[in-house]
Amino acid sequence: MKVKGIKCGQNIEILEQLHNIPDGTEIIVDLEFIENLITEPKQPLKEVERPAKLNQLFGAWKNQPELTEIFK
């Protein structure tokens, strides 16, 4: 199976749904670069842009019912 993802620090975010792999399953990932999609590093956010970006990131956890169990 091949799926696309984006590297963010030490994490890789998969861009497709993986319905056939249950949560908690150990997997092996074989990496290859898609060179034409690698861009230059982005400039740091301006002070006025930071709060909006933080609000967007904080909202990424909403509507995930398993988080209630995790934090119990």
Backbone bond lengths (Angstrom), bond angles and torsions (degrees), N, CA, C in turn:
res aa  C-N    CA-C-N  psi(-1)  N-CA   C-N-CA  omega(-1)  CA-C   N-CA-C  phi
1 M - - - 1.440 - - 1.523 108.30 -
2 K 1.322 117.24 136.26 1.457 122.67 175.91 1.517 108.00 -119.76
3 V 1.325 116.08 131.09 1.457 121.61 175.07 1.518 108.12 -135.78
4 K 1.319 116.23 156.00 1.460 120.68 178.36 1.517 109.28 -94.51
5 G 1.322 115.18 152.08 1.446 121.02 177.41 1.515 110.04 -151.58
6 I 1.341 114.84 171.13 1.458 121.41 178.74 1.517 108.10 -125.08
7 K 1.331 117.26 130.68 1.460 122.37 177.84 1.517 108.80 -81.69
8 C 1.332 116.08 129.12 1.464 123.49 175.88 1.518 107.14 -131.64
9 G 1.326 117.68 98.00 1.462 120.33 -175.05 1.514 108.89 66.94
10 Q 1.335 117.22 -124.00 1.458 121.84 178.67 1.533 111.70 -96.79
11 N 1.325 118.32 9.17 1.462 122.61 -179.34 1.518 110.33 -109.20
12 I 1.326 115.77 150.74 1.456 121.52 173.18 1.516 106.70 -120.90
13 E 1.331 116.17 119.61 1.464 121.37 178.84 1.529 108.31 -92.35
14 I 1.334 116.01 119.88 1.459 121.64 179.81 1.524 107.95 -77.67
15 L 1.326 117.06 132.40 1.461 121.63 -175.49 1.526 113.23 -90.62
16 E 1.323 117.99 1.89 1.460 121.79 -178.46 1.523 109.56 -127.25
17 Q 1.330 116.74 158.44 1.458 121.42 176.08 1.525 109.37 -74.07
18 L 1.329 116.43 137.80 1.460 121.64 178.42 1.527 108.16 -116.97
19 H 1.312 116.96 69.45 1.467 121.98 -175.46 1.527 112.49 -68.19
20 N 1.317 117.95 -26.11 1.465 120.55 -174.75 1.537 113.50 -89.57
21 I 1.351 117.74 4.45 1.462 121.19 177.19 1.521 107.73 -119.59
22 P 1.337 117.54 113.74 1.470 119.58 -178.95 1.530 111.92 -66.74
23 D 1.347 116.40 149.85 1.459 121.17 175.60 1.516 109.57 -57.67
24 G 1.311 117.02 143.63 1.452 122.22 178.68 1.517 113.95 87.01
25 T 1.333 117.72 -3.01 1.461 121.42 179.67 1.521 109.87 -75.93
26 E 1.334 117.24 131.02 1.454 121.37 175.83 1.524 108.31 -76.96
27 I 1.333 116.38 133.74 1.463 121.04 -178.83 1.524 109.54 -131.24
28 I 1.308 116.48 163.00 1.461 123.54 173.03 1.524 106.90 -114.07
29 V 1.320 116.02 132.80 1.462 121.11 -177.38 1.520 108.83 -112.79
30 D 1.322 117.28 128.85 1.459 123.61 175.62 1.524 106.76 -103.75
31 L 1.332 117.75 115.12 1.458 121.80 -173.91 1.516 112.31 -94.88
32 E 1.322 116.07 143.48 1.453 122.31 168.09 1.519 107.03 -145.81
33 F 1.318 116.30 143.98 1.449 121.25 -178.51 1.517 111.26 -81.75
34 I 1.299 115.89 146.62 1.459 122.48 168.89 1.524 104.45 -107.45
35 E 1.315 116.12 85.70 1.460 122.23 -167.77 1.520 114.68 -56.95
36 N 1.305 118.23 -38.19 1.465 119.22 -176.06 1.533 111.94 -71.28
37 L 1.342 118.67 -10.24 1.460 120.74 177.59 1.530 112.53 -99.71
38 I 1.331 117.86 -5.78 1.460 120.54 179.28 1.524 108.13 -76.55
39 T 1.334 115.56 123.62 1.463 120.24 -176.50 1.521 110.15 -109.98
40 E 1.291 115.78 169.66 1.464 121.45 176.12 1.527 108.96 -68.15
41 P 1.325 117.47 151.18 1.465 119.74 177.31 1.528 111.48 -57.17
42 K 1.330 115.46 143.76 1.460 120.33 -179.71 1.521 110.00 -77.44
43 Q 1.329 114.99 153.38 1.454 120.95 176.39 1.532 109.17 -72.51
44 P 1.332 117.89 149.47 1.467 119.93 177.45 1.528 111.30 -58.02
45 L 1.324 115.54 150.17 1.461 119.93 178.91 1.523 111.23 -67.51
46 K 1.319 115.56 147.76 1.455 120.39 174.05 1.528 107.72 -77.25
47 E 1.331 116.16 158.95 1.465 121.40 -178.05 1.530 112.18 -54.22
48 V 1.324 117.65 -38.66 1.462 120.34 -178.13 1.526 112.33 -74.23
49 E 1.344 118.07 -20.63 1.462 122.01 -179.55 1.532 112.90 -85.69
50 R 1.325 117.13 -22.99 1.459 121.19 -174.91 1.530 114.13 -59.85
51 P 1.343 119.47 -49.53 1.483 118.31 -179.09 1.532 113.07 -58.55
52 A 1.317 117.61 -39.76 1.470 120.27 179.94 1.530 110.61 -65.49
53 K 1.312 117.16 -40.70 1.470 121.17 179.24 1.526 110.51 -66.45
54 L 1.338 117.37 -41.79 1.466 120.70 177.56 1.520 111.33 -62.47
55 N 1.325 117.49 -43.35 1.471 120.60 178.00 1.522 111.45 -61.32
56 Q 1.316 116.55 -37.81 1.465 120.69 177.44 1.529 110.23 -64.93
57 L 1.318 116.87 -43.54 1.465 120.61 -179.78 1.522 112.13 -67.37
58 F 1.326 117.69 -41.02 1.462 120.75 179.32 1.525 110.61 -63.19
59 G 1.311 117.42 -33.82 1.458 121.47 -179.90 1.515 114.06 -71.83
60 A 1.323 117.93 -11.54 1.468 120.82 -178.12 1.522 111.86 -65.95
61 W 1.338 118.08 -20.42 1.463 121.49 -177.45 1.525 112.98 -91.39
62 K 1.315 118.73 -7.90 1.461 119.60 -177.22 1.526 110.74 -70.71
63 N 1.312 115.42 157.41 1.471 122.88 178.29 1.526 112.90 62.00
64 Q 1.332 116.98 34.67 1.460 121.54 175.56 1.530 107.36 -122.95
65 P 1.345 117.21 90.95 1.463 120.58 -173.85 1.518 114.66 -59.48
66 E 1.319 119.39 -25.26 1.458 120.63 -179.73 1.528 112.17 -66.68
67 L 1.330 117.82 -19.89 1.462 120.25 179.06 1.521 112.11 -65.56
68 T 1.322 117.87 -32.21 1.468 120.28 177.30 1.512 110.18 -59.53
69 E 1.332 117.63 -44.04 1.450 121.83 178.84 1.534 111.54 -67.59
70 I 1.304 116.80 -39.34 1.458 121.07 -177.93 1.527 110.77 -62.33
71 F 1.329 117.22 -41.73 1.445 121.06 -175.05 1.527 113.81 -87.32
72 K 1.349 118.63 -1.38 1.461 121.42 178.21 1.473 111.77 -69.72
